[in-house]
Amino acid sequence: MTLKIIFQNAQKTGHLTNNMKTAIENLCAPETQLSCEEYVYLDLLMGAIFAGEIH
């Protein structure tokens, strides 16, 4: 699962599932390197969480 898919699904439903949270942890692990596109979707996801749009 990519950060783009996670963001799009979470935006539709308004929340993150446990599977999505696990995928985010794996994708953002210290030994991994995100692409520019993944950083954009991570930023969008975090913004939506902080704004309360996604729980």
N, C-alpha and C positions, 0 to 999 in steps of 0.2 A: 504494500500500500504506500503510495507517495503522499507527500504533504499536500499536494494539490487536491488529490482525491479526498483526503481527510478533511481539508478545509471545506471543499464543496459539499460533502455529506453532512458535516457538522453545521454548516450554514443552513442547509435544508431542514434539518431536524431540530436545531437549536441546542444540541448537546453533544458531548464526546462520549462514545462508548468506551468500555474497558479495553476492547481490542484496539481502538483508535489511540488511546493513551499509551498502550504498550508499544504500538507502532511508532509513535512520536518519540518515546524513550529510546527505541532502537535506532531510529533515523538520526537522532540528535546526540548519540553517544559520543564521548570525547574522541574516540579513535576514528570516527567517520568524518567525512568532508562533504558538506552540502554544496550543491550547484547554486548558481545565482538565482535560478527560478525557484529552487527549494527555499532559499532565504526569503524570497518575496512572499511565498505562501506561509512560511513560518511567521513572518511579520504580520501578515493579514490575520492569521489565526490568533496570534497573541493579542492583537488589537481588538478583535471581536470578543475574546475572552475577557479582557480588561473592561470593555464597554458593556459587558453583560449580555451580549447578543448570543453567546454560546456559553453553556454551563458545563 
